[in-house]
Every structure is written in C-alpha cells, then in structure tokens.
Amino acid sequence: MSRYKISMQNAKRLQKWALKISGADKFLKNIPKLPKTKKIKLGLYVSYKIDENEFDDGLDWPDVGIATIYAVINNQLGFLGEVRAYNREAYWLSTNDDEQVDTAENWWKLINEEYQRLLKFSEVKK
C-alpha cells in the first residue's frame, strides 16, 4: 500500500529546486550530458534522467535521484556521485565514498579527485 507518490512533473520541480539550492548546478552546467550513443569519449558526464521507479516509496515521501555524475574511461561508465532530493525539504550530495557531503564545492572536489584517481588507474592497466 502506498501513501505517498510523486509525478514526473513534481520530480522535475524537485530536480530544479535541489540543483539550485544545493549549488550543484554551477558545477554541472560545465559538463556535458551523458549521450545515448554506444561509444562515448573519455570524460565526466551528467545524467538528469529521473527514475520513475523511485516515485513511490510506500509509507514516506520518496527521495529521488535527480542528477548522476559518471566517468567514462575506455568507453566504460563508472558512477562517481549523485544529487538526491526529498520533498523540497532536503537534498543530498553523495559520492562513492561519502553518503552526504556538506557543500557543493567539497562534493565537486571529491568527484574530481575520484575521476583523476580512475584516470591514473586506467593508465597503469594499459
């Protein structure tokens, strides 16, 4: 039984709100959106795709992933972090290692550090 569910329209409003209030928008506007092609160039990408499976959280308001950061290295997609939001009340900036980063600046720094680490690791593997 579900008590709370959001629509795509509300999720898009939540997305816009969370990106602005968190400050993540100023970092994400400078990186390209994740393309839908099979072969993707090396780099950092963002996906603003909202998963409709997250719209129903049963007995509580759903927290929705509203932006996901990926690294593409050797045409392999790797998750680096995301922005999640809850009912226009709270947002989370997370990375692989940190569930909740305090500021967008620190979040972006951690994402870039992880990306550089992955680049170095991929060079060693060659």
Residue pairs with C-beta under 8 A, 6 or more apart in sequence:
1 58
2 56
2 58
2 59
3 58
3 59
3 60
4 56
4 57
4 58
4 59
4 60
4 61
4 62
5 55
5 56
5 57
5 62
6 14
6 55
6 61
6 62
6 64
7 55
8 50
8 52
8 55
11 50
11 55
11 64
11 66
12 50
13 88
14 64
14 66
14 85
14 87
14 88
15 48
15 50
15 64
15 66
15 67
15 85
17 85
17 88
18 24
18 66
18 67
18 83
18 84
18 85
18 91
19 25
19 28
19 66
19 67
19 83
21 91
22 83
22 91
22 93
22 104
23 103
23 104
23 105
24 67
24 83
24 93
24 104
24 107
24 108
26 104
27 104
27 107
27 108
28 46
28 67
28 69
31 43
31 44
31 45
31 46
31 69
32 43
32 45
32 46
33 45
33 46
33 47
33 48
34 40
34 45
34 46
34 47
34 70
34 77
35 45
39 75
40 72
40 75
40 77
41 72
42 72
42 73
42 74
43 71
43 72
44 69
44 70
44 71
44 72
44 80
44 111
44 112
44 115
45 69
45 70
45 71
45 72
46 67
46 68
46 69
46 70
47 67
47 68
47 70
48 66
48 67
49 68
50 64
50 65
50 66
51 64
51 65
54 62
54 63
54 64
54 65
55 62
55 64
56 62
57 63
61 86
61 87
62 86
63 84
63 85
63 86
63 90
63 92
64 84
64 85
64 86
65 82
65 83
65 84
66 82
66 83
66 84
66 85
67 82
67 83
68 79
68 81
68 82
68 83
69 79
69 80
69 81
69 82
69 111
70 77
70 78
70 79
70 80
71 77
71 78
71 80
71 114
71 115
71 118
72 78
73 118
73 119
73 122
74 122
78 118
79 96
80 95
80 96
80 111
80 114
80 115
81 93
81 94
81 95
81 96
81 107
81 110
81 111
81 114
82 94
83 91
83 92
83 93
83 94
84 91
84 92
84 94
85 91
85 92
86 92
92 99
92 100
93 100
93 101
93 103
93 104
93 107
94 100
94 101
94 107
95 101
95 107
95 110
95 111
95 114
96 114
97 110
97 114
98 110
101 107
101 110
